[in-house]
Amino acid sequence: MRKRFLSLLLALTACLAMMVPALADLTPTEELHPDQYRLENGVLTVLDGVEHIGDHAFEKRGDLIRVELPASVEKIGAYSFSACHNLTFVSIAGEGGLEIDNSSFSGCRQMTLDLGGRYISWLSGSGYSFSGCEQLTSLDLSHLDWIPKNAFDGAGLVSVVISEGAGIGWEAFARCDNLVSVTIPASVTSIGEDAFTVEEMVPNENGGYVATRVPNPNLTIYGEAGSYAETYALENGLKFAAGPAPAAPVTPTPDAPVQPAAPALTATPTASTVLVNGANVAFDACNIGGANYFKLRDLAYVLNGTEKQFEVSWDGAANAISLISGQPYTAVGGEMTAGSGAAQTATHTSSKILLDGVETALDAYNIGGNNYFKLRDIGQAFDFGVDWDGAANTIILDTAKGYTA
């Protein structure tokens, strides 16, 4: 009897051991086990031993401000930190290669990245890994043999060096308006269509504007004379210079003279049709620098009662605009008033912007005493669909869909 009991106990112990994996194996597909990380005051600390940040693990988390990953992490999964619009800093400890999957950091507009002794050894072929990372100004790509499509679409990169023999996917560096130099070795013989284009708004026959791809006017491609890089540059309307790229400019010291404020911009009325959940709505909207800006209170007014509604309040003493997601909008009068139809002067909004109580960076302008916010910023902040139908010159807002960068 005792022998049978011991056998049963040993079998049960073995089964339990199989059910309790090691810490590195606890990562499921979509989220980390609670024992694998700490989240306090917006700082996410993943504990040592975790090797893989799962797909969608922290996607659209507005409460993340800083992320600290241990040296044990070898791969960051698809959409892991996508659309974390308040995420400002990610640091990764250790040394060696790091795999970045599809859209891992897409839409993290404020994020800067400190790889320390790490380097990116692989980017997903599905692309968009750092799409929309406007504050990502530099990144070592020397270990990559392929830059996937749209990998850095809309990123803030300033200077890039491509590794020997690497390939560059289509639109890999599209909409990188700050990109001024790309060094491409002679061994690179594959560069995709529109790899270095930016968007430009051009008038259409209906009196509105449409976005079109044009060669990046700020960019110079550096390489060997007679190389494929030179041929690509000349055939695609890009500047080319033989030889190495010039050294990056020295960062000004704190004692350097203060630069003058940027001049005011011109806001041109948006002539596009706007559909909200299928209904045609006449907004007072404008185009500034190729992007659409909508009057903030008009958007709140129209979305009121939907699942993506939000409240807007003003704190004059603190010079702060407060946006609260999920709350009904309180009208103040004047919403949905038609615009003048004429171009106006736009100046950057100087007020602080709080999103659900957390200060955040949203692109906004003051025009005639009203605040106009970039439509896609609001779509991302409150997670509703923003689409564009170029053939119909129509902007489509859909509260039943989530935001896609």
Helices and strands as residue ranges (DSSP letters): H 2-19, G 23-25, G 34-36, E 37-40, E 43-46, E 52-53, E 66-69, E 75-76, E 89-92, E 95-100, E 112-114, E 117-123, E 146-147, E 159-161, E 167-168, E 181-183, E 190-191, E 197-203, E 209-215, E 220-223, H 228-235, E 239-242, E 265-269, E 273-276, E 279-280, E 285-288, E 291-295, H 296-303, E 310-315, E 320-325, E 344-348, E 352-355, E 358-359, E 364-367, E 370-374, H 375-382, E 385-389, E 394-398
